Amino acid sequence: MYTTISDILKEWNREAMLTEKVFEGLTDESLNQKVYPEGRTLGRIAWHITTGLPEYLAEFGLKIDLVENSADVPTSAEVIKVTLRDVCEKAAIALEQQWTDESLKMVQNAFGRQETNAQIVMGLIKHNAHHRGQMTVLLRQAGIKPFGVYGPPKEDWSQLGVENPPL
């Protein structure tokens, strides 16, 4: 568990960079990729991550600008990428300026559970990691090699000298 704003920001910025790397694979055409007909599109999931960041943080007391027209998924991958970068930067600034090491210990009701502010931020990071995983599957289904978030995608194993990667 993280106990300082400095630790939270290190993790936040690292995870934001990884999310941006996954988003780099987005194309306008790929935004409509779905796993099944009634499922969310790749664009909807990416937009959910993007708009959900400030909404989530605002829910727990941080003053941060929300994304305008958040219900309307853009048809431009570039718009989603730029908006994500902006949201991640503003979130880091809000965390750094509005919470302290002490405020990370404060407990709030988070979706029916009592959690510290540190747990709440970690929950948001994990939520985004969950959706990044969904995005990598949809990117691959759209014919795009996904970014290797916590390890290389299958195409990059041979560059590491591994001919038969573990399953």
Secondary structure as UniProt FT lines:
FT   HELIX           5..24
FT   TURN            28..29
FT   HELIX           30..32
FT   TURN            37..38
FT   HELIX           42..59
FT   TURN            60..61
FT   TURN            68..71
FT   HELIX           77..98
FT   TURN            101..102
FT   HELIX           103..105
FT   STRAND          107..110
FT   TURN            111..112
FT   STRAND          113..116
FT   HELIX           117..141
FT   TURN            142..143
FT   HELIX           154..156
FT   HELIX           158..160
//
